[in-house]
Amino acid sequence: MGKIVLIITCLSAALFAKAQDDQSLVAKGNELYKKQQFDKAAEEYQKAADLNTKNAKAQYNLGDALYKSKKVEAAENPLQTHQKMLKMGQRSRGHYTMKG
């Protein structure tokens, strides 16, 4: 019984750490975005999206940062992915980079 509790605790900690990592990458991207460093922000958002493929906020912010970097075609895929996630009910927490 003790081994099962230990395994569950370790798995929960690993999942929590993963969630923290992609969220911290999005936060770092947001700071770069605020400084209008859109290419660098896009890199952080891409890392977050790669780490957690269900992070709708990372997808949206990635598309937005790419668009602001004048990479319109590259922005299409993450923005479309974001729309699909919303339709499937995968809402993100927190604030997006753009409001409107």
C-alpha positions as CSV (number, residue, x, y, z in Angstrom):
1,M,0.0,0.0,0.0
2,G,2.8,2.4,0.9
3,K,4.5,1.8,-2.5
4,I,1.3,2.7,-4.3
5,V,1.0,6.0,-2.4
6,L,4.6,6.8,-3.2
7,I,4.2,6.1,-6.9
8,I,1.0,8.2,-7.1
9,T,2.8,11.0,-5.2
10,C,5.7,10.9,-7.6
11,L,3.5,10.9,-10.6
12,S,1.5,13.8,-9.3
13,A,4.6,15.8,-8.6
14,A,6.0,15.1,-12.1
15,L,2.7,16.3,-13.7
16,F,2.7,19.4,-11.5
17,A,6.3,20.2,-12.4
18,K,5.5,19.9,-16.1
19,A,2.5,22.2,-15.8
20,Q,4.7,24.7,-13.9
21,D,7.4,24.6,-16.6
22,D,5.1,25.4,-19.6
23,Q,3.4,28.1,-17.6
24,S,6.7,29.7,-16.7
25,L,7.8,29.6,-20.3
26,V,4.5,31.4,-21.3
27,A,5.2,34.0,-18.6
28,K,8.7,34.5,-19.9
29,G,7.3,34.8,-23.4
30,N,4.8,37.4,-22.1
31,E,7.6,39.5,-20.6
32,L,9.5,39.4,-23.9
33,Y,6.3,40.2,-25.8
34,K,5.7,43.3,-23.6
35,K,9.2,44.5,-24.6
36,Q,8.2,43.9,-28.2
37,Q,10.8,41.2,-28.6
38,F,8.3,39.1,-30.6
39,D,10.8,36.6,-32.1
40,K,12.2,35.7,-28.7
41,A,8.7,35.6,-27.2
42,A,7.7,33.2,-30.0
43,E,10.6,30.9,-29.1
44,E,9.4,30.7,-25.4
45,Y,5.8,30.1,-26.5
46,Q,7.0,27.4,-28.9
47,K,8.9,25.7,-26.0
48,A,5.8,25.8,-23.9
49,A,3.6,24.4,-26.6
50,D,6.1,21.6,-27.2
51,L,6.2,20.8,-23.5
52,N,2.5,20.8,-23.1
53,T,0.5,20.2,-26.3
54,K,-2.7,21.1,-24.5
55,N,-1.7,24.6,-23.6
56,A,-4.1,26.7,-25.6
57,K,-2.6,29.9,-24.2
58,A,0.8,29.0,-25.5
59,Q,-0.6,28.2,-29.0
60,Y,-2.5,31.5,-29.2
61,N,0.4,33.6,-27.9
62,L,2.8,31.8,-30.3
63,G,0.6,32.7,-33.2
64,D,0.2,36.2,-32.1
65,A,4.0,36.7,-31.6
66,L,4.7,35.2,-35.0
67,Y,2.1,37.5,-36.6
68,K,3.7,40.5,-34.8
69,S,7.1,39.3,-36.2
70,K,5.6,39.6,-39.7
71,K,5.6,35.8,-40.0
72,V,1.9,35.6,-41.0
73,E,2.1,32.2,-42.7
74,A,3.9,30.7,-39.7
75,A,1.2,32.2,-37.4
76,E,-1.6,30.4,-39.1
77,N,-0.9,26.9,-37.6
78,P,-0.7,27.8,-33.9
79,L,-3.8,30.1,-34.3
80,Q,-5.8,27.3,-36.0
81,T,-4.6,24.8,-33.3
82,H,-5.8,27.3,-30.7
83,Q,-9.2,27.5,-32.3
84,K,-9.5,23.7,-32.5
85,M,-8.6,23.5,-28.8
86,L,-11.4,26.0,-27.9
87,K,-13.9,24.0,-29.9
88,M,-12.9,20.9,-28.0
89,G,-13.2,22.7,-24.7
90,Q,-9.6,23.1,-23.8
91,R,-9.7,26.6,-22.4
92,S,-6.6,28.1,-21.1
93,R,-6.1,29.8,-17.8
94,G,-4.7,33.3,-17.4
95,H,-4.4,36.2,-19.7
96,Y,-3.5,36.2,-23.3
97,T,-1.0,38.7,-24.8
98,M,-3.7,40.5,-26.7
99,K,-7.1,41.8,-25.6
100,G,-9.7,42.7,-28.1
